[in-house]
């Protein structure tokens, strides 16, 4: 009743009945519920709720206005409830069938918590959570954030290392944008119009409401512009910011993981060698939008995004729906599926150089296939590389991480600098009939010179070599067609991956038909190349990028962050120490040594401080569609704190003592 946006909303009239009557009637129809209790506050403004409950023979429990978690815990204790279902008073169109299913999900999976709203797939206004008394008591005892105390269950579903959590997604697609909740005057008007069309006395199902809205689509416009979970976001923004210091579970679990896994991780860049152990998370439990939570229950704005695959955001509803739908048909078959040709055709439509396509599972699959293809097409063995291209022998043998690579293999790979045509021409002249191709990242931290790509392509062709773009990062990020579309150049071959499936393992090598046809003789074959879940995920990513302003937002957010951080670098007089390089949607943060303080030491302090301020990063701005403007503002604030500490420590002359942890060393450097 004390809502600032819509006071007395629980007693507002909906088709002749107060809102609370709609909610309580739906609650009483949920299968498996023993008793319905209205848990309201002891504030005077909620006296009307208690009076209504008394007049309508409904139990009412009153407790703290602000500490809603304690209110629920005390109510559960009073009514001796082993299982608690939480439905909020702002959901008058609640569907009892959904709540009944959710209760069964908790019971049949022996979970601590189940919900249909931790991931947005249902209409806003059908929210339901069910949890055990044990989980509620632990949360009440340990939760110390205002967000957790006010919104009850955040501590439980964010600490998934401790609690078993289940989610029940909506079986119908594209309903997450529907708004059926009650929080503003526009919502009340919307609900009044909808309830006019519901049969008197009938408890509605969400299908009934959908049918009404489909028959009267103008109703959706009444409240369509209101942001989902506005109250929760407001609470988070008002929360007093305290540094994250608890990484105990990560540190302890690393010991367990390293008993069975070298480095405790499958990926160098996700392991302890890239993070200050004891001052950073090392294990993630779940993600949503542009955020992730670690096994200590800490939440971060994620600027790593899985090392760039997560371009839409974690748990994107449309990608997840595509995966769930295909899962019912099958994951892998004994022959190719039609989905492979559908995706290949779509890629040929959007990527300038693509005339034919083959799929892999990661970027290294695609780049290795492209190199083998170029060697087969030209009949030559030597290749030039410019950038990072994966872990296979042909590339990694050219780096300092070349242990285990035969020297004869390493000799066939030649590093060349970016933007330096003279150097490349010199290499070609020295061995005019030896080079099969140059594979390169079309851009990472340095802008191409005017005419560079056209001149480069002509030079390579003059000597019978191919131009290969490694667009594992730039594809589906710089533009839908990659950097080649942005810069207006067609390489002979190109490779794509990462963002292609929003986290699902899929990559592609594409290019000229005459070159790609060599695939009929070149052996590039894998059991899981046609795995269907990743293919439908890629189709969903492409469709979303074609129908929503995904790339526009990524560029916009990246530009905002780059401009504001650049101003902070000037503010803290660190222009000669911290540099931002690259295009807006993927900016690399570079550090320069200061007197006797190494660049690596400065980066370590920066990373440590950013993480303490709730931003997960390894040194770049990996923006995703799920990030919000509020996220970017929090990242800027974290930067301000981190750069302030760096500047103060550099001037104070005690940097090595101030850093407080071991200095991180790069695996190897290519950018």
VMD Tcl script that draws the C-alpha trace (Angstrom):
set ca {
  {0.00 0.00 0.00}
  {2.99 2.29 0.59}
  {4.00 2.24 -3.08}
  {5.38 5.62 -4.13}
  {4.39 5.13 -7.77}
  {0.80 4.00 -7.07}
  {-0.37 4.47 -3.45}
  {-3.15 2.16 -2.17}
  {-2.80 -0.04 -5.25}
  {-3.86 -3.21 -3.42}
  {-7.31 -1.77 -2.78}
  {-7.73 -0.31 -6.28}
  {-10.89 -1.43 -8.06}
  {-10.64 -3.97 -10.88}
  {-14.00 -4.80 -12.44}
  {-15.86 -4.45 -9.13}
  {-13.26 -6.14 -6.90}
  {-10.13 -4.79 -5.20}
  {-6.80 -5.97 -6.53}
  {-6.12 -7.98 -3.37}
  {-9.27 -10.01 -3.97}
  {-8.03 -11.06 -7.42}
  {-4.67 -12.13 -6.02}
  {-6.08 -14.05 -3.02}
  {-8.68 -15.83 -5.15}
  {-5.96 -17.00 -7.56}
  {-3.75 -18.07 -4.62}
  {-6.53 -20.20 -3.14}
  {-6.89 -22.02 -6.48}
  {-3.25 -23.20 -6.53}
  {-3.03 -26.98 -6.18}
  {-1.07 -28.07 -3.12}
  {-1.46 -24.87 -1.09}
  {-2.54 -25.52 2.50}
  {-3.12 -21.93 3.56}
  {-3.04 -18.48 2.03}
  {-1.51 -15.79 4.24}
  {-1.30 -12.13 3.31}
  {2.06 -10.96 4.69}
  {1.82 -7.18 4.78}
  {3.63 -4.48 6.69}
  {2.85 -3.04 10.11}
  {2.77 0.44 8.59}
  {-0.49 2.31 9.14}
  {-0.98 2.58 5.40}
  {-1.60 -1.19 5.30}
  {-4.41 -1.19 7.88}
  {-6.92 -1.44 5.04}
  {-5.33 -4.71 3.90}
  {-5.66 -6.23 7.37}
  {-9.28 -5.09 7.51}
  {-10.04 -6.65 4.13}
  {-8.42 -9.92 5.20}
  {-10.52 -10.01 8.39}
  {-13.73 -9.35 6.48}
  {-12.87 -12.02 3.90}
  {-11.67 -14.72 6.31}
  {-8.08 -14.61 5.07}
  {-5.08 -14.93 7.37}
  {-2.99 -11.78 7.67}
  {0.49 -11.45 9.11}
  {2.04 -8.03 9.71}
  {5.73 -7.29 9.98}
  {8.48 -4.88 9.06}
  {7.81 -2.40 6.24}
  {11.37 -2.40 4.94}
  {12.71 -5.80 6.01}
  {10.36 -7.94 3.95}
  {12.68 -10.93 4.24}
  {12.31 -10.92 8.04}
  {8.56 -10.50 7.62}
  {8.38 -13.64 5.50}
  {10.69 -15.60 7.78}
  {8.58 -14.75 10.84}
  {5.35 -15.54 9.02}
  {6.73 -18.93 7.93}
  {7.68 -19.62 11.54}
  {4.29 -18.63 12.89}
  {2.36 -20.78 10.42}
  {4.87 -23.66 10.59}
  {5.32 -23.66 6.81}
  {7.92 -26.05 5.39}
  {7.38 -24.74 1.84}
  {6.61 -21.10 1.11}
  {5.22 -19.78 -2.15}
  {5.70 -16.06 -2.65}
  {3.30 -14.25 -4.94}
  {3.19 -10.48 -4.88}
  {0.16 -8.24 -4.66}
  {0.95 -6.55 -7.95}
  {-0.03 -9.67 -9.95}
  {-3.87 -9.66 -10.16}
  {-3.82 -11.76 -13.37}
  {-1.86 -14.53 -11.67}
  {-2.45 -17.96 -13.23}
  {-2.92 -20.68 -10.55}
  {-1.94 -23.42 -13.03}
  {1.51 -21.88 -13.48}
  {1.99 -21.65 -9.72}
  {0.85 -25.26 -9.27}
  {3.40 -26.45 -11.81}
  {6.12 -24.45 -10.11}
  {5.35 -26.05 -6.75}
  {5.60 -29.49 -8.34}
  {8.91 -28.51 -9.93}
  {10.35 -27.69 -6.52}
  {9.05 -30.86 -4.92}
  {9.96 -33.28 -7.71}
  {13.50 -31.93 -8.11}
  {14.09 -31.67 -4.35}
  {15.19 -28.07 -4.87}
  {15.60 -25.23 -2.42}
  {14.08 -22.61 -4.71}
  {12.09 -22.54 -7.94}
  {10.87 -19.56 -9.89}
  {9.38 -18.41 -13.16}
  {10.83 -14.90 -12.90}
  {14.59 -15.06 -12.31}
  {14.85 -15.19 -16.11}
  {12.33 -13.07 -17.99}
  {10.34 -15.38 -20.29}
  {6.80 -14.97 -18.91}
  {4.71 -11.78 -19.01}
  {5.62 -9.41 -16.19}
  {2.78 -9.94 -13.73}
  {2.76 -13.73 -13.53}
  {5.68 -13.84 -11.09}
  {5.84 -16.73 -8.66}
  {8.57 -18.11 -6.38}
  {8.55 -21.15 -4.12}
  {11.23 -22.07 -1.61}
  {11.95 -24.12 1.49}
  {11.79 -22.86 5.04}
  {15.43 -23.91 5.44}
  {16.55 -21.67 2.57}
  {14.44 -18.79 3.89}
  {15.94 -19.09 7.39}
  {19.51 -19.09 6.02}
  {18.74 -16.02 3.90}
  {17.18 -14.21 6.86}
  {20.21 -14.96 9.00}
  {22.93 -14.10 6.46}
  {21.58 -11.65 3.87}
  {22.89 -8.17 4.55}
  {22.08 -6.19 1.41}
  {19.08 -3.86 1.30}
  {18.16 -5.50 -2.02}
  {17.96 -8.90 -0.35}
  {16.02 -7.68 2.69}
  {13.46 -5.79 0.60}
  {12.96 -8.31 -2.23}
  {13.18 -11.49 -0.08}
  {14.73 -14.14 -2.33}
  {17.75 -12.54 -4.02}
  {20.21 -14.07 -1.57}
  {18.88 -17.56 -2.30}
  {18.87 -17.55 -6.07}
  {22.20 -15.72 -6.34}
  {23.98 -18.21 -4.06}
  {23.53 -21.22 -6.33}
  {26.65 -22.86 -5.01}
  {24.72 -23.34 -1.75}
  {21.12 -23.68 -2.91}
  {19.62 -25.89 -5.60}
  {17.71 -23.55 -7.89}
  {15.25 -24.41 -10.66}
  {13.73 -22.13 -13.29}
  {10.46 -22.71 -15.15}
  {10.53 -20.94 -18.54}
  {7.43 -20.01 -20.47}
  {6.51 -22.61 -23.12}
  {5.40 -19.88 -25.53}
  {7.91 -17.59 -27.25}
  {8.29 -13.82 -27.11}
  {6.09 -13.10 -24.06}
  {8.81 -11.51 -21.91}
  {7.90 -8.07 -23.27}
  {4.28 -8.29 -22.10}
  {3.46 -6.16 -19.04}
  {0.54 -7.33 -16.89}
  {1.77 -6.16 -13.49}
  {0.51 -3.28 -11.33}
  {3.01 -0.60 -10.40}
  {1.91 2.60 -12.13}
  {-1.33 4.40 -13.04}
  {-0.87 3.21 -16.64}
  {-0.73 -0.39 -15.39}
  {-3.99 0.12 -13.48}
  {-5.72 1.44 -16.58}
  {-4.40 -1.49 -18.61}
  {-5.63 -4.03 -16.04}
  {-9.06 -2.39 -15.85}
  {-9.45 -2.67 -19.60}
  {-8.32 -6.31 -19.59}
  {-10.48 -7.42 -16.65}
  {-13.54 -5.91 -18.32}
  {-13.18 -8.63 -20.92}
  {-12.78 -11.51 -18.47}
  {-15.86 -13.56 -17.49}
  {-17.23 -12.58 -14.08}
  {-16.04 -14.84 -11.30}
  {-13.68 -16.88 -13.47}
  {-10.05 -17.29 -12.45}
  {-8.14 -16.38 -15.58}
  {-5.38 -18.34 -17.24}
  {-2.62 -16.51 -19.04}
  {-4.02 -17.86 -22.31}
  {-7.29 -16.04 -21.61}
  {-5.38 -12.79 -21.21}
  {-3.32 -13.40 -24.34}
  {-6.49 -13.99 -26.35}
  {-7.96 -10.71 -25.09}
  {-4.80 -8.81 -26.00}
  {-4.50 -10.42 -29.39}
  {-8.10 -9.44 -30.11}
  {-7.48 -5.91 -28.79}
  {-3.79 -5.17 -29.56}
  {-4.18 -1.47 -28.77}
  {-4.45 -2.36 -25.08}
  {-0.76 -3.22 -25.03}
  {0.12 0.38 -25.83}
  {-1.34 1.65 -22.55}
  {1.68 0.64 -20.44}
  {4.19 -0.76 -22.91}
  {6.90 1.84 -22.24}
  {7.39 1.07 -18.54}
  {10.62 -0.72 -17.63}
  {10.44 -4.19 -16.10}
  {11.54 -4.60 -12.44}
  {11.85 -0.87 -11.98}
  {11.52 -1.14 -8.19}
  {14.30 -3.72 -7.89}
  {16.63 -1.62 -10.02}
  {15.86 1.43 -7.88}
  {16.74 -0.50 -4.72}
  {20.01 -1.67 -6.26}
  {20.92 1.87 -7.26}
  {20.22 3.20 -3.77}
  {22.20 0.41 -2.11}
  {25.29 1.68 -0.33}
  {28.25 0.49 -2.36}
  {30.68 -1.64 -0.39}
  {33.70 -3.30 -2.01}
  {33.47 -7.01 -2.75}
  {36.02 -8.74 -0.54}
  {34.70 -12.28 -0.02}
  {36.13 -14.78 -2.51}
  {36.56 -17.62 -0.01}
  {34.54 -20.19 -1.93}
  {36.40 -19.44 -5.17}
  {39.77 -19.74 -3.46}
  {38.86 -22.98 -1.69}
  {37.17 -24.58 -4.68}
  {40.24 -23.86 -6.81}
  {42.13 -26.35 -4.65}
  {39.48 -28.98 -5.38}
  {39.32 -28.21 -9.09}
  {43.10 -28.40 -9.51}
  {43.09 -31.96 -8.20}
  {41.43 -33.00 -11.45}
  {41.90 -30.16 -13.96}
  {45.22 -28.49 -14.85}
  {44.90 -24.82 -13.82}
  {41.40 -25.68 -12.57}
  {39.92 -24.41 -15.85}
  {39.44 -25.49 -19.45}
  {40.62 -22.12 -20.75}
  {43.81 -20.18 -19.99}
  {41.98 -16.86 -20.16}
  {39.38 -17.99 -17.61}
  {41.89 -19.44 -15.15}
  {43.79 -18.15 -12.12}
  {46.66 -16.97 -14.34}
  {44.40 -14.12 -15.53}
  {42.94 -13.09 -12.16}
  {44.39 -12.01 -8.80}
  {43.67 -15.10 -6.69}
  {42.06 -14.19 -3.37}
  {40.83 -10.91 -4.85}
  {38.70 -12.19 -7.72}
  {36.08 -14.79 -8.56}
  {37.32 -17.95 -10.25}
  {34.05 -19.85 -10.66}
  {30.71 -18.55 -11.96}
  {27.35 -20.14 -11.14}
  {24.99 -18.30 -13.49}
  {24.41 -15.24 -15.61}
  {21.49 -13.10 -16.69}
  {21.58 -10.20 -19.14}
  {24.92 -8.46 -18.70}
  {25.51 -9.80 -15.17}
  {27.04 -12.92 -13.62}
  {27.20 -14.32 -10.09}
  {30.12 -16.26 -8.59}
  {30.12 -19.15 -6.13}
  {30.41 -16.70 -3.24}
  {27.11 -15.07 -4.25}
  {28.78 -11.87 -5.53}
  {27.17 -10.23 -8.55}
  {29.15 -8.46 -11.27}
  {28.57 -6.42 -14.36}
  {30.35 -8.69 -16.82}
  {32.74 -7.01 -19.26}
  {34.23 -10.38 -20.24}
  {31.01 -11.95 -21.56}
  {32.51 -15.41 -21.81}
  {35.49 -14.03 -23.80}
  {33.07 -12.34 -26.27}
  {30.59 -15.08 -27.31}
  {27.80 -13.56 -25.19}
  {26.74 -10.76 -27.54}
  {23.03 -10.65 -26.69}
  {23.40 -11.33 -22.97}
  {23.18 -14.37 -20.74}
  {19.92 -16.31 -20.91}
  {18.59 -14.43 -23.91}
  {14.95 -15.50 -24.07}
  {14.80 -15.89 -27.86}
  {17.99 -17.92 -28.16}
  {17.00 -20.08 -25.20}
  {13.58 -20.73 -26.73}
  {15.13 -21.78 -30.04}
  {17.41 -24.21 -28.19}
  {14.59 -25.69 -26.10}
  {12.40 -26.15 -29.16}
  {15.13 -27.93 -31.12}
  {15.99 -30.07 -28.11}
  {12.61 -31.74 -28.54}
  {13.61 -32.77 -32.08}
  {17.15 -33.93 -31.40}
  {20.68 -32.67 -30.85}
  {22.69 -34.63 -33.39}
  {21.58 -37.02 -36.13}
  {23.01 -39.83 -38.23}
  {22.93 -37.57 -41.29}
  {22.89 -33.83 -41.91}
  {19.83 -31.82 -40.93}
  {18.15 -29.20 -43.09}
  {19.15 -26.64 -40.48}
  {22.75 -26.68 -41.74}
  {21.73 -25.48 -45.20}
  {19.32 -22.91 -43.74}
  {22.07 -21.34 -41.65}
  {24.63 -21.56 -44.46}
  {22.23 -19.76 -46.81}
  {21.58 -17.05 -44.21}
  {25.33 -16.53 -43.70}
  {25.87 -16.22 -47.44}
  {23.20 -13.50 -47.45}
  {24.76 -11.40 -44.69}
  {28.55 -11.86 -45.02}
  {30.03 -10.14 -48.12}
  {32.67 -12.74 -49.00}
  {30.56 -15.81 -48.21}
  {29.57 -17.94 -51.19}
  {29.88 -21.26 -49.37}
  {30.09 -22.24 -45.70}
  {31.40 -25.01 -43.43}
  {30.79 -25.19 -39.68}
  {33.03 -25.98 -36.72}
  {32.69 -25.72 -32.95}
  {35.22 -23.01 -32.04}
  {37.39 -20.34 -33.60}
  {40.42 -22.61 -33.84}
  {38.41 -25.12 -35.87}
  {37.56 -22.44 -38.39}
  {40.98 -20.79 -38.66}
  {42.73 -24.17 -38.95}
  {40.29 -25.22 -41.66}
  {40.92 -21.97 -43.52}
  {44.69 -22.46 -43.41}
  {44.45 -26.07 -44.59}
  {42.09 -24.95 -47.35}
  {44.45 -22.18 -48.49}
  {47.39 -24.57 -48.54}
  {45.40 -27.07 -50.58}
  {44.17 -24.43 -53.03}
  {47.60 -22.84 -53.60}
  {49.79 -25.92 -53.16}
  {52.00 -23.94 -50.77}
  {52.97 -24.47 -47.13}
  {54.03 -21.13 -45.62}
  {51.51 -18.75 -44.06}
  {51.65 -15.28 -42.57}
  {49.75 -14.40 -39.40}
  {48.67 -11.08 -37.90}
  {46.78 -11.31 -34.61}
  {45.58 -14.23 -32.49}
  {44.22 -17.28 -34.30}
  {43.81 -20.15 -31.81}
  {45.68 -23.01 -30.16}
  {46.52 -25.35 -33.06}
  {50.19 -26.10 -33.91}
  {50.24 -24.07 -37.12}
  {49.57 -20.84 -35.19}
  {50.61 -21.31 -31.56}
  {54.01 -22.52 -32.71}
  {54.74 -18.92 -33.69}
  {54.24 -17.69 -30.09}
  {56.15 -18.16 -26.85}
  {53.53 -20.78 -25.88}
  {55.01 -23.20 -28.42}
  {55.91 -26.08 -26.12}
  {54.97 -29.37 -27.78}
  {54.95 -27.93 -31.30}
  {57.53 -29.43 -33.73}
  {60.09 -26.86 -34.87}
  {59.47 -27.78 -38.50}
  {55.81 -26.82 -38.08}
  {56.67 -23.50 -36.40}
  {58.98 -22.57 -39.29}
  {56.05 -22.48 -41.70}
  {54.29 -19.65 -39.83}
  {55.55 -16.06 -40.13}
  {54.34 -13.13 -38.03}
  {53.79 -9.84 -39.84}
  {52.92 -6.41 -38.41}
  {49.57 -4.73 -39.02}
  {49.35 -1.84 -41.50}
  {52.84 -2.56 -42.91}
  {52.56 -3.41 -46.60}
  {56.30 -2.96 -47.15}
  {57.14 -5.68 -44.66}
  {54.63 -8.08 -46.21}
  {55.89 -7.38 -49.73}
  {59.44 -8.00 -48.55}
  {58.41 -11.41 -47.18}
  {56.64 -12.28 -50.41}
  {59.60 -11.24 -52.55}
  {62.00 -13.30 -50.44}
  {59.98 -16.44 -51.19}
  {57.64 -15.56 -54.08}
  {56.12 -19.03 -54.55}
  {56.02 -20.13 -50.90}
  {53.13 -18.38 -49.19}
  {49.62 -19.79 -49.27}
  {47.90 -17.00 -47.37}
  {47.94 -14.20 -44.86}
  {45.42 -14.72 -42.06}
  {44.72 -11.64 -39.99}
  {42.34 -10.05 -37.56}
  {40.99 -7.25 -39.76}
  {41.19 -4.99 -36.72}
  {41.85 -5.23 -33.01}
  {43.48 -2.19 -31.41}
  {44.77 -0.30 -34.47}
  {42.73 1.34 -37.22}
  {43.56 0.27 -40.78}
  {45.22 2.91 -42.95}
  {43.26 4.30 -45.87}
  {43.24 1.82 -48.73}
  {45.16 -0.74 -46.67}
  {42.89 -3.71 -47.29}
  {42.50 -3.13 -51.03}
  {46.25 -2.73 -51.47}
  {46.94 -5.74 -49.25}
  {44.56 -7.98 -51.17}
  {46.06 -6.89 -54.50}
  {49.59 -7.50 -53.21}
  {48.78 -11.00 -51.97}
  {47.03 -11.93 -55.20}
  {50.01 -10.66 -57.18}
  {52.10 -13.34 -55.47}
  {49.41 -16.02 -55.66}
  {48.47 -15.90 -51.97}
  {45.01 -15.63 -50.37}
  {43.70 -13.07 -47.90}
  {41.92 -14.62 -44.90}
  {40.07 -12.53 -42.33}
  {39.85 -14.03 -38.85}
  {36.55 -12.47 -37.76}
  {36.12 -14.66 -34.71}
  {35.80 -11.49 -32.63}
  {34.77 -8.79 -35.12}
  {32.03 -10.90 -36.72}
  {28.53 -10.25 -35.36}
  {30.02 -7.36 -33.36}
  {31.45 -4.69 -35.67}
  {28.49 -5.33 -37.95}
  {26.31 -8.28 -38.87}
  {28.61 -9.00 -41.80}
  {31.73 -8.42 -39.73}
  {34.63 -6.03 -40.22}
  {34.65 -6.80 -43.94}
  {31.21 -5.22 -44.21}
  {32.26 -2.26 -42.06}
  {35.42 -1.61 -44.08}
  {34.02 -2.57 -47.47}
  {36.46 -5.31 -48.47}
  {35.97 -8.94 -49.49}
  {38.68 -11.36 -48.33}
  {39.05 -14.69 -50.11}
  {38.15 -16.60 -46.96}
  {36.91 -15.58 -43.52}
  {36.31 -17.28 -40.21}
  {33.59 -16.55 -37.66}
  {32.74 -17.81 -34.17}
  {32.23 -16.48 -30.63}
  {29.16 -14.19 -30.88}
  {27.72 -16.31 -33.68}
  {25.76 -18.48 -31.21}
  {25.54 -16.19 -28.15}
  {27.54 -18.72 -26.17}
  {26.67 -21.93 -27.99}
  {29.72 -23.62 -29.55}
  {29.67 -22.84 -33.26}
  {32.06 -21.36 -35.80}
  {32.26 -21.09 -39.56}
  {34.75 -20.81 -42.39}
  {33.28 -18.99 -45.39}
  {34.54 -17.67 -48.69}
  {34.86 -17.82 -52.45}
  {33.15 -20.82 -54.05}
  {36.20 -21.88 -56.07}
  {38.32 -22.00 -52.93}
  {35.64 -23.50 -50.68}
  {35.01 -26.33 -53.15}
  {38.41 -27.71 -52.16}
  {36.57 -28.83 -49.01}
  {35.32 -31.80 -51.04}
  {38.89 -33.09 -51.01}
  {40.41 -31.42 -47.93}
  {39.60 -33.44 -44.81}
  {37.75 -31.12 -42.45}
  {35.19 -33.31 -40.75}
  {33.79 -33.54 -37.23}
  {30.99 -35.48 -35.57}
  {29.50 -32.35 -34.04}
  {29.87 -29.95 -36.98}
  {26.12 -30.17 -37.63}
  {25.03 -30.17 -33.98}
  {21.58 -28.62 -34.13}
  {21.26 -26.66 -30.88}
  {24.15 -24.39 -31.83}
  {22.81 -23.97 -35.35}
  {19.36 -22.85 -34.20}
  {21.05 -20.55 -31.67}
  {23.00 -18.92 -34.52}
  {19.81 -18.54 -36.56}
  {18.14 -16.88 -33.56}
  {21.10 -14.52 -33.08}
  {20.98 -13.44 -36.71}
  {17.22 -12.94 -36.63}
  {17.45 -10.83 -33.49}
  {20.24 -8.72 -34.96}
  {18.15 -8.16 -38.07}
  {14.98 -7.20 -36.18}
  {16.27 -5.37 -33.09}
  {18.88 -2.61 -32.62}
  {21.43 -5.02 -31.16}
  {24.55 -3.70 -32.87}
  {23.39 -0.10 -32.62}
  {23.09 -0.47 -28.84}
  {26.44 -2.25 -28.51}
  {28.17 0.56 -30.40}
  {26.29 3.20 -28.41}
  {27.08 1.67 -25.03}
  {30.70 1.08 -26.02}
  {31.08 4.68 -27.17}
  {29.54 6.02 -23.96}
  {31.91 3.94 -21.86}
  {34.97 4.81 -23.94}
  {34.26 8.56 -23.84}
  {33.57 8.66 -20.11}
  {36.56 6.51 -19.18}
  {38.78 8.64 -21.42}
  {37.66 11.68 -19.42}
  {38.49 9.91 -16.18}
  {41.96 9.03 -17.44}
  {42.55 12.75 -18.02}
  {40.98 13.62 -14.66}
  {43.46 11.37 -12.85}
  {46.42 12.48 -15.00}
  {47.01 8.97 -16.33}
  {47.15 9.67 -20.09}
  {50.66 8.21 -20.28}
  {49.76 5.15 -18.23}
  {46.30 3.97 -19.35}
  {45.20 3.85 -22.99}
  {41.93 2.80 -24.63}
  {42.35 1.22 -28.05}
  {39.96 -0.17 -30.64}
  {36.43 0.30 -31.91}
  {33.60 1.14 -29.54}
  {32.01 -2.34 -29.26}
  {35.35 -3.93 -28.32}
  {37.83 -1.61 -26.62}
  {41.11 -2.98 -25.27}
  {42.55 -1.35 -22.13}
  {46.31 -0.98 -22.42}
  {48.78 -0.09 -19.68}
  {52.25 1.49 -19.90}
  {55.00 1.14 -17.31}
  {55.51 4.12 -14.99}
  {59.04 4.61 -13.67}
  {59.87 1.32 -11.89}
  {56.27 0.05 -11.89}
  {55.58 -2.42 -14.68}
  {52.56 -2.30 -16.97}
  {51.54 -5.71 -15.63}
  {51.55 -4.42 -12.05}
  {49.36 -1.46 -12.99}
  {46.92 -3.71 -14.82}
  {46.79 -6.06 -11.82}
  {45.83 -3.24 -9.46}
  {43.27 -1.95 -11.96}
  {41.69 -5.36 -12.38}
  {41.63 -5.99 -8.64}
  {39.92 -2.66 -7.95}
  {37.40 -3.03 -10.78}
  {36.38 -6.45 -9.46}
  {36.10 -5.09 -5.91}
  {33.70 -2.49 -7.32}
  {31.53 -5.11 -8.99}
  {32.91 -5.19 -12.54}
  {34.35 -8.42 -13.95}
  {37.04 -7.69 -16.53}
  {40.30 -9.03 -17.92}
  {41.25 -5.91 -19.85}
  {38.67 -5.07 -22.48}
  {35.16 -3.69 -22.87}
  {33.20 -6.67 -24.17}
  {29.79 -5.04 -24.49}
  {26.61 -7.09 -24.91}
  {23.00 -6.22 -25.76}
  {21.96 -7.19 -22.23}
  {23.99 -4.37 -20.66}
  {22.00 -1.33 -19.59}
  {22.75 2.35 -19.26}
  {22.76 1.87 -15.48}
  {25.41 -0.82 -15.95}
  {27.61 1.54 -17.93}
  {27.27 4.23 -15.27}
  {28.34 1.75 -12.59}
  {31.33 0.70 -14.70}
  {32.33 4.36 -15.03}
  {32.06 4.77 -11.24}
  {34.22 1.66 -10.76}
  {36.80 3.10 -13.14}
  {36.84 6.35 -11.18}
  {37.67 4.46 -7.99}
  {40.26 2.23 -9.65}
  {42.06 5.02 -11.51}
  {42.06 7.17 -8.39}
  {43.85 4.43 -6.44}
  {46.33 3.83 -9.26}
  {47.16 7.54 -9.52}
  {47.50 7.92 -5.76}
  {49.71 4.85 -5.46}
  {51.97 5.82 -8.36}
  {52.51 9.26 -6.85}
  {53.01 7.84 -3.37}
  {55.85 5.59 -4.47}
  {54.53 2.50 -2.65}
  {52.85 0.76 -5.56}
  {54.33 -2.68 -4.91}
  {53.09 -2.62 -1.34}
  {49.73 -1.08 -2.25}
  {48.89 -3.67 -4.89}
  {48.28 -6.30 -2.20}
  {48.62 -9.37 -4.42}
  {50.93 -11.10 -6.88}
  {51.42 -9.35 -10.21}
  {49.75 -11.16 -13.11}
  {51.79 -12.02 -16.17}
  {50.25 -12.36 -19.65}
  {49.94 -15.81 -21.22}
  {51.44 -14.19 -24.32}
  {50.87 -10.85 -26.01}
  {49.52 -10.32 -29.53}
  {47.63 -7.02 -29.11}
}
mol new
graphics top color blue
foreach p $ca { graphics top sphere $p radius 0.5 }
foreach p [lrange $ca 0 end-1] q [lrange $ca 1 end] { graphics top cylinder $p $q radius 0.2 }
display resetview
